[in-house]
Amino acid sequence: MTLHARVRTQLGTLGLDCDLSVDAGVTVAVLGPNGAGKTTLLRVIAGLVPVDEGRVECDGAVFEDTATGTWLTPEARRVGFVFQDHGLFPHISVLDNVAFGLRARGVDRKTANAKAHEWLERVELATYATSRPSVLSGGQSQRAALARVLVTEPQALLLDEPLAAVDASGRLELRRALREHLSPFAGVRLIVTHDPLEAASLAERVVVLEEGRVTQEGTFGEVSARPRSAWIARMAGLNLLRGAVSDGTILLDDGSRLTVATDIRGPALATIHPRAVALYRQAPEGSPRNVLRCNVAGVDPEGDRWRIRLDGPFPLVAEVTPAAAADLRLAEGGEVFAVVKATEIDVYSL
Amino acid sequence: MTRGVTRRPLVGLLIPAAVAVLFIALPLIGLLVHVDWSNLPSQLVSGDVLTALRLSLECSIIAVAISLVIGVPLAYLLARTSIPGRRLLRGLVTLPLVLPPVVGGIALQTALGRTTPIGTVLDHFGIVLPFSTAGAAIAEAFVGFPFLVITVEAGLRQRDDSFEEVAATLGARPWRRFWRVTMPLAAPSIAAGAALCWARALGEFGATITFAGSFPGTTETLPIAAYSSFEGSGQIGMAITLSLLLLVISVLVLVVLRDRWLGALR
């Protein structure tokens, strides 16, 4: 079973233009900054927003196809949507909430209630069956919302920012619980999040969506090790450079050159870990080949590592110990020399 | 904003404000002072008063029922859809609020009177609205239903349609969403709107007397009976008793619905 979504649509200022394939049994996270179109993508799949052009198909069932004029109403799609605010109906009990989907699909009250109760037990909320959702904590209401969609046995499960409505202190435990409840679900599992931690902990595969377009796909490790966009690089804490490689040198877009240790040629991306950037007040002796004359643009202390933002031929971030930062009097700003070894620059084709 | 400088009120504002309070309170006090308390019980259970009370309740409840059946759907359309001319429609709906009730009564007469096209058709089925109990109910509904529409529309607008979206993704079709989600969530505002509508209908005078007249037992509701005894037969004692009855009902409505109404509008 696979979910295919090819979506081209304009919604206000956001142009969404992406292709997405999600296989069943693998949790996929759509990761991207706010306003990238992640929620819109989910709403398109659920049928809450029509697209200008495209096709959405799940397990052979065509939900929407602008070429043939096909469009299934949200209620006709077997999609479980866990909304960001969980969307539990405030006027009915937790049990009635969980039974709602079954009742809507014509299951008789007795069977629906029995199944709903079974699910409430599974998510450890049986004691709240007769309570109103307003008494539930963030984590509990999320589990109730999850139970409410899973009880209907959907083909695809869509979760919009699953931990956004939960306060930060409970997230650790909730990520674990959520993972536990997601893994038995055999259908398509698609999560949308702006939080790299959530993507890393919940998903086996990550699709990066920026400004309505997919910029990168892969495991979280692959994506964060070799970012293809400035946003991902920042998320992964790496310096990202773009240029063209020839004969052991990368010519960057700004015209500067760095010596690199690579066999590849042509357009490429390069990352430099901030810790691989060494700083000196005087131009270093000897002949290290990548010396960049920079100005200190800012200092952000982060625990036992201080991040030094540098203005040079291109913006660069270095990480040094607080002691080193003090020795070099970096907090006073001024000119520094940044040195990067060729072997510390990771180069990969664009 | 309520801190600091505005804590100490301007003394100059206290006087007109006190006059305002007296302005409302004095007539009510006057009414209470002139109640003939010793004869009150016997007057209240007299045939005339009970007849007028029964008629008032009948007409006002029918008026509320009519308003609910046609007003809630209208409020839903105004709040949730973008039908063309919506703003104009909203203005039209609120017109009875500001229209002098007498004008409403005359307008109803010109639209539903026996000689009008609609009146002729109704006549054919043996239904005569002017000067009938049904006509009184219609007049009360005409004046009262804007209160319901406005309150329910405000209640519906207060929420977006996200719960309807949730219901849709859970497999609920449009009518199920309407009855199981939209309506229950709007229930507080519907109750508040119905109460306001009922209170307005109960006190309705101008449109009712113009369209339905004042026939004891048929169209003479409490306010009309109060006016008749005051103006016609000079029985000011009876008029005061009837006024007291209406006042008590009004206060009850206010007390019972205070939290609910404010809750829905808040």
Chai-1 contact restraints between the chains, C-beta under 6 A:
chainA,res_idxA,chainB,res_idxB,connection_type,confidence,min_distance_angstrom,max_distance_angstrom,comment,restraint_id
A,A46,B,T169,contact,1.0,0.0,6.0,A-B,restraint_1
A,L48,B,E165,contact,1.0,0.0,6.0,A-B,restraint_2
A,P74,B,A168,contact,1.0,0.0,6.0,A-B,restraint_3
A,P74,B,T169,contact,1.0,0.0,6.0,A-B,restraint_4
A,E75,B,A168,contact,1.0,0.0,6.0,A-B,restraint_5
A,E75,B,G171,contact,1.0,0.0,6.0,A-B,restraint_6
A,E75,B,A172,contact,1.0,0.0,6.0,A-B,restraint_7
A,E75,B,R173,contact,1.0,0.0,6.0,A-B,restraint_8
A,F81,B,T169,contact,1.0,0.0,6.0,A-B,restraint_9
A,G87,B,V166,contact,1.0,0.0,6.0,A-B,restraint_10
A,H91,B,P184,contact,1.0,0.0,6.0,A-B,restraint_11
A,H91,B,L185,contact,1.0,0.0,6.0,A-B,restraint_12
A,F100,B,L170,contact,1.0,0.0,6.0,A-B,restraint_13
A,G101,B,L170,contact,1.0,0.0,6.0,A-B,restraint_14
A,G101,B,G171,contact,1.0,0.0,6.0,A-B,restraint_15
A,A104,B,L170,contact,1.0,0.0,6.0,A-B,restraint_16
A,A104,B,G171,contact,1.0,0.0,6.0,A-B,restraint_17
A,A104,B,A172,contact,1.0,0.0,6.0,A-B,restraint_18
A,A104,B,R176,contact,1.0,0.0,6.0,A-B,restraint_19
A,R105,B,G171,contact,1.0,0.0,6.0,A-B,restraint_20
